[in-house]
Amino acid sequence: MKIIQRNYLQKMINVLGTPDIKVITGIRRSGKSFLLMQFMEYLKQNDANANIIFIDFNSLDSEPYLEYHALNNYINNCYNPTKNNYVCIDEVQMCEGFEKVINSLHNSRKYDIYITGSNAFLLSSDLATLFTGRTYEIEIFPFSYSECVEYYGNEYTLEKYVLEGGMPGSFVYRERNEKYKYIRDIFETLIIRDITSKHAMRNKEILRDLAYFMMDNVSALTSASSISKTIEKANFNISDKTIKLYMKYFTDAFLFYRVRRYDIKGKKYLFTNDKYYLTDHSFRYANIGTRNMDYGRIYENIVAIELLRRGYEIYVGKLYKKEVDFVAMKQSEKIYIQVSDDITNEKTFEREVSSLLQIKDNYPKILLANTHHEQYQYEGIQIIDIERWLLTN
């Protein structure tokens, strides 16, 4: 498998030596373990005084350290007071009581600590309670379109990315059906092994059906109550509170990202009808097929994840009775973005720009679409080809 340099390694290098506990998070098989290996290789090449203490709980060689006292003793026995001591633990959650070890090591102020773990057992929301010290989270996403182009070469197309996505483990398979089988296996593992085991759930079918429903309605405004009513029509009786809880399980496991609505005029956040975006759109096609090829929704999903990958906070914009796909914010920066597939039809174009034209502030306004042309402007709105935008880091 070809190896490309992802920007996550630089993020780890940037926090090298800080007192935080560095935690690598992200959906299963997005490259967390590989990133940790790349980082250790960087340390070997750039720190002649490095003492790297590595425990890989995927390996039988680390089985003696599955008991947390044994893990703690092993690490302390490897400590070298004349060296820079780095602790790197892969799949840390496999050691029951791991948080006691990590907190103890952190409190000793002798180690620079880096860990990865299963997304269901090492949640972003749990980090503050698991670890008494400060944590720095490095979240990994599946491959972006630009990374796929770097991996496959310039013959790679946006059409291929739309259908096959960016889960790195699928790249070794040549046929699309084999790629989809691999992605379905990740999905089943995510549900059966992670979510259901952590929360001791018995009804796996309703969880799976909910995921399928959310995949089928990706990029659409969604509420737990509306989903509950829809499921009731299929003779399932489940409350909206339970639906909301299950949806949280999905976002905790990085399968979906919840995006709230933002009232542009009133400058306030709204608490109804969020949108949910898949961490990688290939999960939709691998699990429910390609029968509903709604390119507009998939492009919107791709843009949502790309904005998150680039470090933006994103919201669904509401302005009077109209909607703006994204209000993207990063520090003092704000961008309004509308996403469409084909805007060659005049009515479609007018519909897409109408929301942006009603916004009266001076922040940039962008319409991303399949123009296949150079960027141009329409009444202050930047019209940008979506493929060119995705290739611009």
C-alpha positions, -999 to +999 in steps of 0.1 A: +000+000+000+014+034-010+022+058+019+014+095+017+023+122+042-009+135+059-010+168+078-019+150+111+018+141+116+026+178+116-001+184+142+016+158+165+050+174+159+036+208+168+026+196+203+058+176+208+070+180+244+039+198+257+026+185+291-008+174+276-019+138+272-021+135+234-051+115+223-056+104+187-093+099+179-114+092+149-136+065+133-123+029+131-097+022+104-091+059+096-054+056+103-049+062+140-024+034+146-005+042+114-002+078+124+013+067+158+038+045+139+048+075+117+052+097+147+075+072+164+096+069+132+098+107+132+111+106+168+137+080+159+150+102+131+149+136+148+156+130+185+188+112+191+180+112+228+146+096+225+135+067+247+103+054+231+082+031+253+057+015+229+029-008+238+007-022+210-024-040+225-032-054+191-001-076+195+001-107+217+035-095+228+017-069+250-007-094+266+013-094+299+005-057+303-033-060+300-035-056+338-030-020+347-005-025+375+016-046+351+014-019+324+024+008+349+054-013+362+065-021+327+066+016+316+083+027+348+109+000+344+116+013+309+121+049+321+156+063+315+163+095+334+190+106+309+166+104+279+135+121+266+109+095+275+079+090+251+050+067+260+031+055+230+002+032+235-020+018+207-056+006+216-051+017+252-087+008+261-079-029+260-062-025+294-089-023+320-081+006+343-058+023+317-069+057+328-053+051+363-020+044+346-022+074+322-031+098+351-002+084+372+023+087+344+011+122+336+013+133+372+049+121+374+058+147+348+085+123+334+068+112+302+055+127+270+023+106+264+005+096+232-024+072+230-049+058+206-081+039+214-113+025+201-136+054+194-165+038+215-143+035+246-122+067+243-148+093+235-141+130+231-168+136+257-152+113+282-116+126+280-121+153+307-135+127+332-111+099+323-080+120+327-074+145+354-046+162+334-050+182+303-056+164+270-049+174+234-072+157+209-059+150+174-090+139+154-083+119+122-107+119+093-108+095+063-089+105+032-099+138+016-104+140-022-070+158-025-053+130-005-069+104-028-056+122-058-021+122-043-025+085-035-039+073-069-025+100-092-040+126-115-062+100-133-083+098-101-117+115-105-143+132-083-169+107-096-148+078-083-144+096-049-181+101-047-188+064-051-158+049-032-150+075-005-117+078+014-115+049+039-078+042+036-081+004+042-104+000+012-076+012-012-059-022-014-090-036-030-093-032-068-130-040-073-157-017-059-178-045-045-147-056-025-142-021-012-179-020-002-176-053+016-146-039+036-166-008+045-196-028+055-174-049+078-162-017+095-198-006+099-208-039+115-178-039+138-187-003+147-222-013+157-219-048+170-185-048+187-182-012+198-216+005+204-236-025+215-209-039+237-202-006+255-239+001+261-250-035+266-276-032+239-297-061+229-317-047+200-290-045+173-315-044+145-332-011+154-297+005+158-288-008+123-321+004+108-316+038+124-282+041+108-296+031+074-323+057+077-298+084+086-275+074+057-305+075+033-313+110+046-278+124+049-276+162+046-313+165+053-328+183+083-335+156+109-351+153+143-354+124+167-392+129+169-396+128+131-375+096+129-395+080+157-428+087+138-413+072+107-401+041+124-435+037+141-451+034+106-429+003+101-444-012+133-415-004+156-423+013+188-394+034+200-394+068+218-378+099+204-356+100+236-342+066+227-337+077+191-318+107+203-296+085+225-288+062+197-280+091+174-255+103+201-239+069+201-233+073+164-217+107+168-196+095+197-183+068+175-175+093+147-198+076+122-219+108+119-213+144+127-242+165+141-244+201+127-267+225+145-287+253+129-277+290+132-300+320+128-280+343+106-301+374+112-307+368+149-271+355+154-282+327+177-281+289+177-313+270+171-322+237+188-345+220+163-339+199+132-301+194+130-283+178+101-262+147+103-232+141+080-214+108+074-177+107+083-173+091+049-200+090+023-189+055+011-208+040+042-241+050+025-234+033-008-217+002+008-247-004+031-278+008+013-267+007-024-265+032-051-301+033-060-306+069-048-278+087-064-285+122-050-253+139-060-263+172-044-266+156-010-234+137-013-215+168-024-229+186+006-217+158+028-183+159+013-180+196+018-192+193+054-165+168+063-139+188+043-147+219+063-143+200+096-111+185+083-098+221+076-106+231+112-139+250+108-168+250+131-199+245+108-236+253+112-266+252+090-276+288+083-312+299+086-323+333+071-360+340+072-375+311+054-344+302+034-314+280+043-277+284+037-259+250+037-230+261+058-219+289+080-183+281+085-163+298+113-127+297+124-116+323+149-125+357+133-131+341+099-166+334+086-178+320+053-212+313+039-213+283+016-240+269-007-234+235-024-251+223-055-246+197-082-256+212-115-263+250-118-266+252-156-304+254-152-313+291-146-339+284-120-316+261-101-289+288-102-313+315-090-325+292-061-290+285-050-278+321-049-310+336-035-302+327+001-267+341-002-279+373-018-301+380+013-271+380+036-262+417+041-228+414+059-195+415+042-182+380+049-173+359+018-202+340+001-194+310-020-214+287-043-197+253-049-210+234-079-199+212-108-191+241-131-159+226-146-149+262-151-125+288-135-138+307-106-160+337-113-183+361-094-220+368-095-231+399-075-204+394-050-208+356-047-178+335-056-189+306-079-163+279-076-160+245-092-163+220-063-135+197-075-111+227-077-122+238-042-116+203-028-081+202-043-072+236-026-058+230+009 
